[in-house]
Amino acid sequence: MTKRKKTTRKKRQRSLTTRFKNWTRALWRRYRWKCLAAVVVLCLAMVPVVRLIGEYTRPVRRAVVTSADYNGIDVSKYQGTINWTKVAEDRKVQFVYIKATEGATKTDSRYAENLRKARAAGLKVGSYHFFVSFRTAEQQFDNFRRHVPRDKQDLLPVVDVEEAGNRTAQRDKLQQELQRFMDLVRKEYGRYPILYSQHGFYNQMLAPEFNRYHIFIARYGQRAPKLSGGCKYSIWQFSEQGHINGIRGNVDLDRFAPGIDLADIEL
């Protein structure tokens, strides 16, 4: 009895397997051209997607910048420990901006050290705040004021407003908060801060309402910034891959606009 049951079960399994194979073969014979056509269409549809991914992942080529092109640099904790004595030996470095604060609570971990040593080396130094749209102007200014002493600043403060930190900001709301921050800086430090931003972001979100201020604009390469409303920039950050003695790795390089010099940004 046991052997017969096993034999019957095996026959049923073979029969089911045979039926399934016959069904799939018939299905393939009936629909094979439609399947092949669908695969071809899918592959063709993926071509622009692959090209788009390639555009975003392709390494960006930066313009080669000679040492004679810059007038100043800006730094933060990402430059690590800096030998400011060696930096000061470079006579092209007329000014240095150092990151001080960000948002309502953050401070750059190397700010105090960089400020002290850069000034001790004889460099003209200013400080910048990284502005974010999810904190009020008052909160951010209090953070900046607590860490940036007026009597240890050689240059006008800078407020850094760029896409990072403000990606979801509404244009009108961002401008209102930024103006309040700048007004608070003027009241505390005696003059309006310089406004730093990226080329595209400034044109889209801040111009022409802020064109009356000193503009410090980032646009990498050889093409000079062109700002909306006929605005003339004061400083151009033209490279993020500069090399300066005393700084390991890359550093931002900055250049005065024609007709602007150090006296225009001194506090």
Secondary structure as GFF3:
##gff-version 3
##sequence-region A 1 267
A	DSSP	alpha_helix	2	57	.	.	.	ID=ss1
A	DSSP	three_ten_helix	67	69	.	.	.	ID=ss2
A	DSSP	beta_strand	72	75	.	.	.	ID=ss3
A	DSSP	three_ten_helix	77	79	.	.	.	ID=ss4
A	DSSP	alpha_helix	84	88	.	.	.	ID=ss5
A	DSSP	beta_strand	95	102	.	.	.	ID=ss6
A	DSSP	beta_strand	106	107	.	.	.	ID=ss7
A	DSSP	alpha_helix	111	120	.	.	.	ID=ss8
A	DSSP	beta_strand	125	130	.	.	.	ID=ss9
A	DSSP	alpha_helix	137	147	.	.	.	ID=ss10
A	DSSP	three_ten_helix	150	152	.	.	.	ID=ss11
A	DSSP	beta_strand	158	160	.	.	.	ID=ss12
A	DSSP	alpha_helix	171	189	.	.	.	ID=ss13
A	DSSP	beta_strand	194	198	.	.	.	ID=ss14
A	DSSP	alpha_helix	199	201	.	.	.	ID=ss15
A	DSSP	pi_helix	202	206	.	.	.	ID=ss16
A	DSSP	beta_strand	215	218	.	.	.	ID=ss17
A	DSSP	three_ten_helix	228	230	.	.	.	ID=ss18
A	DSSP	beta_strand	235	242	.	.	.	ID=ss19
A	DSSP	beta_strand	251	256	.	.	.	ID=ss20
A	DSSP	alpha_helix	262	265	.	.	.	ID=ss21
###
